[in-house]
Amino acid sequence: METRHYKNYKDISTEEHIAPGTPLCAGCGGLLALRLAHKVLGRNVVIVNAAGCFTLLSVYPYSPFESSWMYTAMACAPAGAQGIRDALDILIKKGKLRDDEDLKVVVLTGDGTANDIGLQSTSAAIHRGLDFYYFCYDNEAFSNTGFQMSSATPFGSKTNTSFPGKSNPEGTIQRKKDLFEIWRSQKPPYIATISPSHSTDLSSKFEKASMIKGPKLFITFSPCPPGWSYGASKSVEVGKLAVQTGIWPLKEAVDGVVEHTVVPEFKPVEEYLKTQNRYDHLFEPVKQVGVINTIQKDVDDYWKCYPNNGK
């Protein structure tokens, strides 16, 4: 199922399906990823939006989407997607909707919903084999409510509920949940990680997934300027460093078989950590060498599982 369309930036459509000037934060990496994904999916899309940062995209009576949009609570977006998919299938079967008018059903959630609050309904939708896209913008915290820790928050970072102190100088002491492997345990046909910094990789994955029926997961690295504390113009640079250091592996699993789509340069993780003030306590007033080495070791240990250059 090899695709060859997206080889360079010129292959990406200039057509836009999300209008500019939304209420989201300047430099939101997740929004850039969604914008790129929508270019591949086209205009025949219905987005089922669980509560989170992206809820702010559509504030009645305004919406930046050219496609349809429905808002749900955090826990039930996949259930809403099931209802929409069923309705579309019935209309097609009755001849009231042409095949070319069919819509792609996309669940849009943040990492808090994807990893915890909405996991139950998501698991049930995967079990039923629901034909839908699941787009998780992973900014590694509950960002729109004040940047509290989520189970996607990485070890050694600080949030407003895992602030470094005497008893926990490293900040967050928990490890980030592995949503990719949680999904893979249920054997859906397609799972991928993406980043807005690697637009052709992202576009190729959505193109490949569009030829697959069933549950399809996309976890997008979503640099968050206000939460991670860096300049809004640096999101793509931060995304590139996450990939280049190996902290954010770009990979996919088709029918459970994992392949890395980008083999990183393996720069030291320090180069990535230093770009964001959520890690500044690891460098000032005293450098926490042990914590930084632990983060580096976690990355090294992950890639040792894929000795053939990530394939």
C-alpha positions as CSV (number, residue, x, y, z in Angstrom):
1,M,0.0,0.0,0.0
2,E,2.8,2.4,-0.8
3,T,1.9,6.0,-1.6
4,R,4.1,8.3,-3.5
5,H,2.2,11.5,-3.9
6,Y,3.6,13.7,-1.1
7,K,7.4,14.0,-1.8
8,N,7.9,17.7,-1.1
9,Y,6.0,20.8,0.0
10,K,4.8,21.5,-3.6
11,D,2.7,18.4,-3.4
12,I,0.6,19.8,-0.6
13,S,-2.6,21.4,-1.7
14,T,-2.9,25.2,-1.5
15,E,-6.7,24.7,-0.9
16,E,-7.7,25.6,2.7
17,H,-10.6,24.1,4.6
18,I,-10.0,26.0,7.9
19,A,-10.2,29.8,7.8
20,P,-7.5,31.8,9.5
21,G,-8.0,34.1,12.5
22,T,-9.4,31.5,14.9
23,P,-9.6,32.0,18.7
24,L,-6.8,29.4,19.3
25,C,-3.4,30.5,20.6
26,A,-0.9,31.9,18.2
27,G,1.6,29.2,17.1
28,C,-0.6,26.2,18.1
29,G,1.1,23.2,16.6
30,G,-2.0,21.1,16.8
31,L,-3.9,23.5,14.6
32,L,-1.2,23.5,12.0
33,A,-1.4,19.7,11.9
34,L,-5.2,19.7,11.7
35,R,-5.0,22.2,8.8
36,L,-2.6,19.9,6.9
37,A,-4.7,16.9,7.6
38,H,-7.9,18.6,6.3
39,K,-6.1,19.4,3.1
40,V,-5.7,15.6,2.5
41,L,-9.2,14.7,3.7
42,G,-10.9,17.3,1.6
43,R,-14.1,19.2,2.3
44,N,-16.4,16.1,2.8
45,V,-15.7,15.8,6.5
46,V,-17.7,16.0,9.7
47,I,-15.7,16.7,12.8
48,V,-16.9,15.4,16.2
49,N,-15.1,17.6,18.7
50,A,-14.7,16.5,22.3
51,A,-14.3,19.3,24.8
52,G,-10.8,20.7,24.9
53,C,-8.6,23.5,23.4
54,F,-10.1,23.0,19.9
55,T,-13.6,23.6,21.2
56,L,-12.6,27.2,20.9
57,L,-12.4,26.9,17.1
58,S,-16.2,27.0,16.7
59,V,-17.8,29.6,18.9
60,Y,-21.5,30.1,18.0
61,P,-22.5,31.5,15.6
62,Y,-19.0,31.4,13.9
63,S,-17.0,28.5,12.6
64,P,-13.7,28.4,10.7
65,F,-14.5,25.0,9.2
66,E,-15.6,24.5,5.7
67,S,-16.7,21.0,6.8
68,S,-19.4,20.1,9.3
69,W,-18.7,20.2,13.1
70,M,-20.4,18.8,16.2
71,Y,-19.5,19.4,19.8
72,T,-19.6,16.6,22.4
73,A,-18.5,16.1,26.0
74,M,-15.0,14.8,26.6
75,A,-16.1,11.2,27.3
76,C,-18.4,10.5,24.3
77,A,-17.0,11.8,21.0
78,P,-16.5,8.3,19.5
79,A,-20.2,7.5,20.5
80,G,-21.2,10.6,18.6
81,A,-19.1,9.5,15.6
82,Q,-20.9,6.1,15.7
83,G,-24.3,7.8,15.4
84,I,-23.2,10.0,12.5
85,R,-21.5,7.1,10.7
86,D,-24.7,5.0,11.1
87,A,-26.9,7.8,9.8
88,L,-24.7,8.3,6.8
89,D,-24.7,4.6,6.0
90,I,-28.5,4.4,6.3
91,L,-29.0,7.4,4.0
92,I,-26.7,5.9,1.4
93,K,-28.4,2.5,1.6
94,K,-31.8,4.2,1.1
95,G,-30.5,6.1,-1.9
96,K,-31.0,9.5,-0.2
97,L,-27.3,10.2,-0.2
98,R,-24.9,9.6,-3.1
99,D,-21.7,7.9,-2.5
100,D,-19.8,11.0,-3.6
101,E,-21.6,13.0,-0.9
102,D,-20.5,10.6,1.9
103,L,-18.5,12.3,4.7
104,K,-15.4,11.2,6.5
105,V,-16.1,11.1,10.2
106,V,-13.2,12.6,12.3
107,V,-13.1,12.6,16.1
108,L,-11.0,15.6,17.4
109,T,-9.7,15.4,20.9
110,G,-6.8,16.5,23.2
111,D,-4.5,14.1,25.1
112,G,-6.5,14.3,28.3
113,T,-9.6,12.9,26.5
114,A,-7.6,10.4,24.4
115,N,-5.6,8.9,27.3
116,D,-8.2,9.0,30.1
117,I,-11.6,10.6,30.1
118,G,-12.7,9.4,26.6
119,L,-10.7,6.1,26.5
120,Q,-13.7,3.9,27.4
121,S,-15.9,5.0,24.5
122,T,-12.9,5.0,22.2
123,S,-12.1,1.4,23.1
124,A,-15.7,0.4,22.4
125,A,-15.6,2.1,19.0
126,I,-12.4,0.3,18.1
127,H,-14.0,-3.0,19.2
128,R,-17.0,-2.4,17.0
129,G,-14.7,-1.6,14.0
130,L,-16.2,1.9,13.5
131,D,-14.9,3.5,10.3
132,F,-13.6,6.8,11.6
133,Y,-10.5,8.9,12.0
134,Y,-9.3,9.7,15.5
135,F,-7.2,12.9,15.6
136,C,-5.5,13.5,19.0
137,Y,-3.6,16.8,19.4
138,D,-1.1,15.9,22.1
139,N,0.1,19.1,23.9
140,E,1.0,17.0,26.9
141,A,-1.3,18.7,29.4
142,F,-4.8,20.0,30.0
143,S,-3.9,23.3,28.3
144,N,-7.1,25.2,27.9
145,T,-7.9,25.1,31.6
146,G,-4.6,26.4,32.9
147,F,-2.0,23.7,31.9
148,Q,-2.6,21.0,34.5
149,M,-0.8,17.7,34.3
150,S,-2.4,14.9,32.1
151,S,-1.3,11.3,31.7
152,A,0.5,12.5,28.5
153,T,2.7,14.9,30.4
154,P,6.4,13.8,30.1
155,F,8.7,13.0,32.9
156,G,10.8,15.9,34.1
157,S,8.6,18.7,32.7
158,K,6.6,21.1,34.9
159,T,2.9,21.9,34.8
160,N,0.8,24.0,37.2
161,T,-0.1,20.8,39.1
162,S,3.3,19.1,38.9
163,F,5.5,22.1,39.8
164,P,9.0,21.3,40.9
165,G,9.7,21.5,44.6
166,K,11.8,20.1,47.4
167,S,10.1,16.7,47.3
168,N,10.0,16.5,43.5
169,P,12.7,18.7,42.0
170,E,12.2,17.1,38.6
171,G,8.6,18.3,38.3
172,T,6.5,15.6,36.8
173,I,7.6,12.2,38.2
174,Q,5.2,10.0,36.1
175,R,6.0,8.6,32.7
176,K,3.9,9.6,29.7
177,K,1.2,7.0,28.7
178,D,1.8,5.2,25.4
179,L,-1.4,5.8,23.5
180,F,0.0,4.3,20.4
181,E,0.5,0.9,22.1
182,I,-2.8,1.2,23.9
183,W,-4.6,1.4,20.5
184,R,-2.3,-1.3,18.9
185,S,-3.4,-3.8,21.6
186,Q,-6.9,-3.7,20.1
187,K,-5.5,-4.4,16.6
188,P,-7.1,-1.5,14.6
189,P,-6.0,-1.4,10.9
190,Y,-4.1,1.9,11.1
191,I,-2.2,3.9,13.7
192,A,0.3,6.7,13.2
193,T,2.2,9.5,15.0
194,I,2.6,12.7,13.1
195,S,4.1,16.2,13.6
196,P,3.3,19.5,12.0
197,S,7.0,19.9,11.5
198,H,7.0,17.0,9.0
199,S,4.2,18.0,6.6
200,T,4.9,15.5,3.8
201,D,5.1,12.6,6.3
202,L,1.8,13.7,7.8
203,S,0.1,14.1,4.5
204,S,1.3,10.7,3.2
205,K,-0.1,9.0,6.3
206,F,-3.5,10.5,5.9
207,E,-3.5,9.6,2.2
208,K,-2.6,6.0,3.1
209,A,-5.3,5.9,5.8
210,S,-8.0,7.2,3.5
211,M,-7.8,3.8,1.6
212,I,-8.4,1.8,4.8
213,K,-11.7,1.2,6.4
214,G,-12.0,1.0,10.2
215,P,-10.6,2.8,13.2
216,K,-7.7,5.0,12.3
217,L,-5.6,6.9,14.9
218,F,-3.4,9.9,14.5
219,I,-1.5,11.2,17.5
220,T,0.0,14.6,16.5
221,F,2.8,16.2,18.4
222,S,1.3,19.6,19.3
223,P,3.8,22.2,20.5
224,C,2.0,24.6,22.8
225,P,3.6,28.1,23.1
226,P,1.8,29.4,26.2
227,G,1.9,26.0,28.1
228,W,5.4,25.0,27.1
229,S,6.6,28.6,27.4
230,Y,8.4,29.5,24.2
231,G,7.9,32.0,21.4
232,A,4.8,31.4,19.1
233,S,7.0,31.5,16.0
234,K,9.1,28.5,17.2
235,S,6.5,25.7,17.0
236,V,7.9,24.0,13.9
237,E,11.4,24.3,15.2
238,V,10.4,22.6,18.5
239,G,8.6,19.9,16.5
240,K,11.7,19.3,14.3
241,L,13.9,18.9,17.4
242,A,11.5,16.5,19.0
243,V,11.8,14.2,16.0
244,Q,15.6,14.8,15.6
245,T,16.3,13.9,19.2
246,G,14.1,10.8,19.0
247,I,11.8,12.0,21.7
248,W,8.8,11.9,19.2
249,P,9.2,8.9,16.9
250,L,7.3,9.3,13.6
251,K,5.9,5.8,12.9
252,E,2.8,3.9,11.8
253,A,1.4,0.5,12.3
254,V,-0.6,-1.1,9.5
255,D,-2.5,-4.1,10.8
256,G,-0.3,-4.0,13.8
257,V,3.1,-4.0,12.1
258,V,5.2,-1.0,13.3
259,E,7.5,0.9,10.9
260,H,9.2,4.2,11.6
261,T,8.7,6.6,8.7
262,V,11.6,9.0,9.7
263,V,14.9,7.8,11.2
264,P,16.1,10.7,13.4
265,E,19.6,12.2,13.6
266,F,19.6,11.4,17.4
267,K,20.7,14.8,18.6
268,P,21.1,15.1,22.4
269,V,17.7,15.6,24.2
270,E,19.2,18.7,25.9
271,E,18.8,20.5,22.6
272,Y,15.1,19.9,22.7
273,L,14.6,20.5,26.4
274,K,16.4,23.9,26.3
275,T,13.8,25.3,23.8
276,Q,11.0,25.4,26.4
277,N,10.7,27.0,29.8
278,R,8.7,24.0,31.1
279,Y,12.1,22.3,31.5
280,D,14.1,25.3,32.7
281,H,14.2,23.9,36.3
282,L,16.4,21.1,34.9
283,F,19.1,23.7,34.0
284,E,18.8,26.5,36.6
285,P,19.8,27.3,39.3
286,V,21.5,23.9,39.4
287,K,21.7,21.6,36.4
288,Q,19.8,18.3,37.2
289,V,22.2,16.0,35.3
290,G,20.5,12.8,36.7
291,V,17.1,13.8,35.4
292,I,18.4,14.8,32.0
293,N,20.3,11.6,31.7
294,T,17.1,9.6,32.7
295,I,15.2,11.4,29.9
296,Q,18.0,10.6,27.4
297,K,18.1,6.9,28.6
298,D,14.4,6.5,28.1
299,V,14.8,7.7,24.5
300,D,17.8,5.5,23.9
301,D,16.0,2.5,25.4
302,Y,13.1,3.0,23.1
303,W,15.2,3.1,20.0
304,K,17.2,0.0,21.1
305,C,14.0,-1.9,20.5
306,Y,14.3,-1.0,16.8
307,P,18.0,-1.8,16.0
308,N,17.4,-1.8,12.2
309,N,17.3,2.0,12.0
310,G,13.8,2.2,13.3
311,K,12.2,-0.2,10.7
